Amino acid sequence: DATLVGPEALLLGSVSLCVSTTFAALARRKEMAILEWTSTAEGIVEKTAKGLAFTAIHVKADLSVRSEDVARAE
């Protein structure tokens, strides 16, 4: 696993933050409390005809909610 520094890391961080913000907004709308949230984003960079490009971005989120909200959070 390579650690990215620079614009690639900024893009992955932005995607991760966007997922977090979107989930928080939807949870708030449904009156579901997020007790804890952590996420990581990983990207696949490949050589394409136009040069290096992200061909996939995967976000893994781990969160904690109240026991009655588990099914809705999933």
C-alpha positions as CSV (number, residue, x, y, z in Angstrom):
1,D,0.0,0.0,0.0
2,A,1.4,3.3,-1.0
3,T,0.6,6.5,0.9
4,L,-0.3,9.3,-1.4
5,V,0.8,12.9,-0.8
6,G,-0.5,15.7,-2.9
7,P,-3.5,16.3,-5.1
8,E,-4.4,12.5,-5.2
9,A,-4.6,12.5,-1.4
10,L,-6.7,15.7,-1.4
11,L,-9.1,14.1,-3.9
12,L,-9.5,10.9,-1.8
13,G,-9.9,13.0,1.4
14,S,-12.6,15.1,-0.3
15,V,-14.5,12.0,-1.5
16,S,-14.4,10.5,2.0
17,L,-15.6,13.8,3.6
18,C,-18.4,14.0,1.0
19,V,-19.6,10.5,1.9
20,S,-19.5,11.4,5.6
21,T,-21.4,14.7,5.1
22,T,-24.0,13.1,2.9
23,F,-24.6,10.3,5.4
24,A,-24.8,12.7,8.3
25,A,-27.4,14.9,6.5
26,L,-29.5,11.8,5.6
27,A,-29.2,10.5,9.2
28,R,-30.3,13.9,10.6
29,R,-33.3,13.9,8.3
30,K,-34.3,10.5,9.6
31,E,-33.6,11.5,13.3
32,M,-30.8,8.9,13.5
33,A,-27.9,9.8,15.8
34,I,-24.4,8.9,14.6
35,L,-22.4,8.0,17.7
36,E,-19.1,7.4,15.9
37,W,-17.8,7.6,12.3
38,T,-14.5,6.7,10.7
39,S,-13.8,6.3,7.0
40,T,-11.0,5.6,4.7
41,A,-10.8,6.1,0.9
42,E,-8.6,4.2,-1.4
43,G,-8.1,4.9,-5.1
44,I,-6.8,2.8,-8.0
45,V,-4.6,4.8,-10.4
46,E,-4.0,3.2,-13.8
47,K,-2.2,4.3,-16.9
48,T,-4.8,5.1,-19.5
49,A,-4.6,6.4,-23.1
50,K,-4.8,10.0,-21.7
51,G,-2.2,9.3,-18.9
52,L,-2.5,8.4,-15.3
53,A,-6.1,8.5,-14.0
54,F,-8.2,7.2,-11.1
55,T,-10.2,4.3,-12.4
56,A,-11.9,3.5,-9.1
57,I,-12.3,5.0,-5.6
58,H,-13.5,2.9,-2.7
59,V,-14.7,4.4,0.6
60,K,-15.0,2.2,3.7
61,A,-17.0,3.6,6.5
62,D,-17.3,2.3,10.0
63,L,-20.0,3.8,12.2
64,S,-21.8,3.3,15.4
65,V,-25.5,4.1,16.0
66,R,-28.0,3.3,18.6
67,S,-29.1,-0.4,18.6
68,E,-32.6,0.5,17.3
69,D,-31.0,2.3,14.3
70,V,-28.7,-0.5,13.1
71,A,-31.0,-1.8,10.3
72,R,-31.6,1.7,9.0
73,A,-27.9,2.6,9.1
74,E,-27.0,-0.4,7.0
